[in-house]
């Protein structure tokens, strides 16, 4: 089965090549090809997950070079789970994008960039999950980043350029820090292969090892948008088209979280930076959600929520126990799905009413009850209302925290509880303003927005029709979120086994280094 | 492993120069800064490959100790190629920005401004209200209000007792105790 491992990276790249051959217009053939390939990727991801769960990590050495020399790709349980969840999410978002595309004039010139760039993004994300060495991980990051630059600035309007500038600059600087981290690690241990690093790093002097660890964690922290380096995220995400924001929010930050988990378990075990990670997790949770509460734009509010909930995952990782890491993995899978769903629902609101500004929205629950339902379920899921998967994730992480029993753990438990409550508050605020209350009437008196004409035009504008495909795609993701509740036991069991495998380290090292 | 101090010094200087450029507002300068920083980090990577001068090749007649490590050079090549791509992209962005606004400056986020202004507005409003209250001699006003509230309370208490009157003279008399003098 090892030959399947590179396919999640290769298939999307092949589609991208084909879309260049097929020309700039998005034709039916084009769509069928994209969807079929991504569906195939999902199937392969699932096979990889099942195989890795049954028989331990799958490793493939490209070009058949002996293990530590060549490029190796590894799929263990964690990578398989992340690949599967992200594969399903990207497939559904692609369908949503097709729906939006047909609504907005079908593959008109600037938007046709979207599809090739999207495929490259999927390939980059898959490569990050599969990478078996630091340099390959760096390349995966860069593939993902180049695609995301294009997607974020698609159309080239002024707002998107501004948002894109922040994102591009932050990403490039973090890439430089990543290279420095690779250099430091290589100079210290003489290898960049994860498995070999795991064997050699314990012999490296403590100070040097910590230096590498801090550099790498900084980079992954920037990607994950953990607190002190999170300011770029709410700045750059909201202006992009809805499917782009959705897939970025769902996947790109989780790639950072995945790398943090990988680094903290495989490369730098022993959890010496636990207190630092806990402090970061605490600050991310509390400051992120306070930011969310202050926003009046739905997309920005969701972006701040995203920053805040990264804290939950880091909390689990910082605990370093099997239960903690297992909880973090469940939470990551849940959060990929639910955050993407919320952004898709926000995109539908924007499509229907032309704005996501909460002060201008209203009466949606009456005029579009199905849209309200598609928002309400994932919103409650994010807040962690019991039967939904958010509750399962939070319960896992918080139980692990209570079992740890340290001062920091209890502080974080309190912070997590407060964050959950404030998330519920933020979601209730959105619900009240955008859905529950009567539609606001904009007269000429609210001219402080810079001419009441604009506001009136927005309020008077007849709600646009939402294509069925957009609704169906969002509903499918809501359904996926509900599936986690139904499959809670297998999911937590899988996460627990992944955590055990990660903490053991031996299966991964053996799979890569044994020929 | 011996490391050349020259390479590290150069790398540090490049980082310093690049870092200074990155924190400017003009996109083109930021790009320059990123390129300079990237070169600094490439030198840093190169320093990891051991002493300079030896070829990164293993050919007949060389010993392993006399060759330099090729892997950092390969990583540097990868990084250079990637930097080329990102440079092209950022240049295109700067050009587009110039087309749209006439400059390549990166402005602040509008929504951030709004939140900051809202905080300012709230602070200003609180200050004005406080000022007004001070002008209206707040102490007297507060006392007046307290007096008024006390009277209303007393009146309500009398009314309640009237409602409770039960035709029983004794109870009514007992209940109708004169109100205590307010302290």
Interface residues (C-beta under 8 A of the other chain):
Chain A: X135 X138 X139 X142 X145 X146 X149 X150 X153 X156 X157 X158 X161 X162 X163 X164 X165 X166 X168 X169 X172 X173 X175 X176 X179 X180 X182 X183 X184 X186 X187 X192 X235 X238 X294 X295 X297 X300
Chain B: X1 X3 X22 X27 X30 X34 X37 X38 X41 X42 X44 X45 X47 X48 X71 X72 X75 X78 X79 X82 X85 X86 X89 X90 X93 X96 X97 X100 X101 X106 X107 X109 X111 X112 X115
